[in-house]
């Protein structure tokens, strides 16, 4: 009822919050970063409520999920208020742009189809908007905010299909390698756009390029255990965040 079962979601939530705070630290940004984690947690009870309402039923678990959800929404409202008081409303623009992606993910959640590729990508790109929201709240430029979103999106667009293919290969002995390759190409395009939007993304784009090549090679080798794959993705995300932030500070 309270803790998400998607282990990869923890890293996908941590990365944009950490990148935003490293690039443009602020009290408002800290509140937004914490808010991102509360929103991530709130998705679990919200999904239970949505699924049960969609199936026209109300179970004891539904009531428990609703109580947890209301408490988390209240905390989220407090954190959003801190962000508004400390930094104004400008950070709401990235949040508004990400809203359709989040809504699409919830639409699939309600129909118990959240494990499909489209909602996973939509959710990852939506939560990545936390980085530009924190950057804007900290006084960063629109170009910098967009650049951080694009770099993180490039990683997600490439990594999520790659991981899905590797899990499929682990379970069934074969997988759609072409899908992973197309995802690497999509990630490369987004990374190039990021460095065009803000040249300070160059170091992050270099890391993305290394990750794309590594995933293109790995998908053609025997798949590693799921736990090892998850740890590798978490480390890759943190390395990307660190190098991207370093590139911004180096100018």
C-alpha positions in Angstrom: 0.0 0.0 0.0 2.8 2.4 0.8 6.1 1.3 -0.9 6.5 1.1 -4.6 7.4 -2.3 -6.1 9.3 -0.7 -9.0 12.9 -0.8 -7.8 14.2 1.3 -10.8 11.8 4.1 -9.9 13.9 5.0 -6.9 16.9 5.8 -9.0 14.8 7.6 -11.7 13.4 9.8 -8.9 16.7 10.4 -7.2 18.6 11.4 -10.4 16.6 14.5 -11.4 16.3 15.7 -7.8 20.0 15.3 -7.2 21.0 16.9 -10.5 18.8 19.9 -10.0 20.2 20.5 -6.5 23.8 20.1 -7.6 23.3 22.5 -10.5 21.2 25.2 -8.7 20.8 24.5 -5.0 18.1 26.4 -3.1 15.6 25.9 -0.3 12.8 25.8 -2.8 14.7 23.2 -4.8 15.1 21.1 -1.7 11.4 21.2 -1.1 10.7 20.2 -4.7 13.2 17.4 -4.5 11.5 16.0 -1.4 8.2 16.6 -3.1 9.3 14.4 -6.0 9.9 11.5 -3.6 6.6 12.0 -1.8 4.9 12.0 -5.2 6.7 8.8 -6.2 5.5 7.2 -3.0 2.0 8.5 -3.4 1.7 6.8 -6.8 1.5 3.4 -5.1 -1.7 4.0 -3.0 -3.1 6.2 -5.9 -2.7 3.2 -8.2 -4.6 1.0 -5.8 -7.4 3.5 -5.6 -7.6 4.0 -9.3 -7.6 0.3 -10.1 -10.3 -0.5 -7.6 -12.5 2.4 -8.8 -12.0 1.4 -12.4 -13.1 -2.2 -11.5 -16.1 -0.8 -9.6 -15.2 -2.2 -6.3 -14.1 -0.9 -2.9 -12.1 -3.2 -0.6 -10.5 -2.8 2.8 -7.2 -2.2 1.0 -8.9 0.6 -0.9 -9.7 2.5 2.3 -6.2 2.0 3.6 -4.7 3.1 0.3 -6.9 6.2 0.3 -5.8 7.2 3.9 -2.1 6.8 3.0 -2.7 8.8 -0.2 -4.4 11.7 1.6 -1.6 11.9 4.1 1.0 12.0 1.3 -0.9 14.5 -0.7 -1.1 16.8 2.4 2.7 16.6 2.8 3.1 17.2 -0.9 0.9 20.3 -0.6 3.1 21.6 2.2 6.3 21.1 0.2 4.8 22.7 -2.9 3.8 25.7 -0.8 7.3 26.1 0.5 8.5 26.1 -3.2 5.9 28.7 -4.1 6.8 31.0 -1.2 10.5 30.6 -1.7 10.8 30.8 -5.5 7.5 31.9 -6.9 5.5 30.1 -9.6 8.0 29.8 -12.4 9.0 26.2 -11.5 5.4 25.2 -12.2 6.1 25.5 -16.0 8.2 22.3 -16.2 5.7 20.6 -13.9 2.8 21.6 -16.3 4.8 20.4 -19.3 5.3 17.0 -17.6 1.7 16.7 -16.4 0.4 15.0 -19.6 3.2 12.4 -19.3 2.3 11.7 -15.7 -1.4 11.5 -16.7 -0.6 9.0 -19.4 1.2 6.8 -16.9 -1.7 7.0 -14.4 -4.1 6.1 -17.2 -2.2 2.8 -17.7 -1.9 2.4 -14.0 -5.7 2.5 -13.6 -5.9 -0.3 -16.2 -3.2 -2.4 -14.5 -0.9 -2.0 -17.6 1.9 0.0 -16.0 4.5 -2.6 -16.9 4.3 -1.7 -20.6 7.0 0.3 -22.4 4.9 3.4 -23.1 3.9 4.1 -19.5 7.4 3.3 -18.2 8.9 5.8 -20.6 6.2 8.4 -19.9 6.7 8.1 -16.2 10.5 8.4 -16.5 10.3 11.5 -18.7 7.7 13.0 -16.4 9.7 12.6 -13.2 12.8 13.9 -15.0 11.0 17.3 -15.1 11.9 17.6 -11.4 15.4 18.6 -12.5 14.3 21.7 -14.6 11.8 22.6 -11.9 14.6 22.7 -9.3 16.9 24.6 -11.7 14.3 27.2 -12.4 13.4 27.5 -8.7 17.1 28.1 -8.0 17.3 30.9 -10.5 18.7 28.9 -13.4 18.1 29.8 -17.0 15.5 28.2 -19.3 18.3 26.8 -21.4 19.9 25.1 -18.4 16.6 23.8 -17.2 15.8 22.3 -20.6 19.3 20.9 -21.0 19.1 18.9 -17.7 15.7 17.5 -18.7 17.0 16.5 -22.1 20.1 14.8 -20.7 18.1 12.7 -18.2 15.5 12.0 -20.9 18.2 10.7 -23.2 19.4 8.3 -20.6 15.8 7.0 -19.8 14.8 6.6 -23.4 17.9 4.5 -24.1 18.0 2.6 -20.8 14.4 1.5 -20.2 14.0 -0.5 -23.5 17.5 -1.9 -23.0 16.7 -3.2 -19.5 13.4 -4.6 -20.7 15.1 -6.5 -23.5 17.7 -7.8 -21.1 15.0 -9.0 -18.7 13.2 -10.7 -21.6 16.4 -12.4 -22.6 17.0 -13.6 -19.0 13.5 -15.1 -18.9 13.0 -16.4 -22.4 16.5 -16.7 -23.9 15.8 -14.1 -26.6 14.7 -10.5 -26.9 14.1 -7.7 -29.4 17.7 -6.4 -29.7 16.5 -4.1 -32.5 14.2 -2.3 -30.1 17.2 -1.7 -27.8 19.3 -0.4 -30.7 16.5 2.0 -31.8 16.3 3.2 -28.2 20.0 4.0 -28.2 19.6 6.0 -31.3 16.7 7.9 -29.7 18.9 8.6 -26.7 21.6 9.9 -28.9 19.3 12.3 -30.7 18.0 13.7 -27.4 21.6 14.1 -26.1 22.6 16.0 -29.1 19.6 18.3 -28.7 20.6 18.8 -25.1 24.1 20.1 -26.0 22.6 22.4 -28.7 20.2 23.9 -26.2 22.9 24.4 -23.6 26.6 23.7 -24.3 27.3 23.2 -20.6 25.6 19.8 -21.0 28.6 18.6 -23.0 30.2 16.5 -20.2 26.8 14.8 -19.5 26.4 14.1 -23.2 29.8 12.4 -23.3 28.7 10.1 -20.5 25.4 9.4 -22.3 27.4 8.5 -25.4 29.5 6.1 -23.4 26.4 4.5 -21.8 24.8 4.1 -25.3 27.8 2.3 -26.6 28.0 0.1 -23.5 24.3 -0.8 -23.8 24.6 -1.6 -27.5 27.5 -4.0 -26.7 25.9 -5.5 -23.6 22.6 -6.4 -25.4 24.6 -8.6 -27.7 26.3 -10.5 -24.8 24.9 -13.0 -22.3 22.5 -11.1 -20.0 23.6 -10.5 -16.4 21.4 -11.3 -13.4 18.6 -8.8 -12.8 20.0 -7.5 -9.5 23.4 -6.8 -11.1 21.6 -5.1 -14.0 19.7 -2.9 -11.6 22.8 -1.9 -9.6 24.6 -1.1 -12.8 21.8 1.2 -13.9 21.7 3.0 -10.6 25.5 3.6 -10.7 25.2 4.7 -14.4 22.5 7.3 -13.4 24.5 8.7 -10.5 27.7 8.9 -12.7 25.7 10.8 -15.3 24.3 13.2 -12.7 27.8 13.9 -11.3 29.4 14.5 -14.6 26.5 16.6 -15.9 26.7 18.8 -12.8 30.5 19.1 -13.2 30.1 20.2 -16.8 27.7 23.0 -15.7 30.0 24.2 -13.0 33.0 24.1 -15.4 31.0 26.3 -17.7 
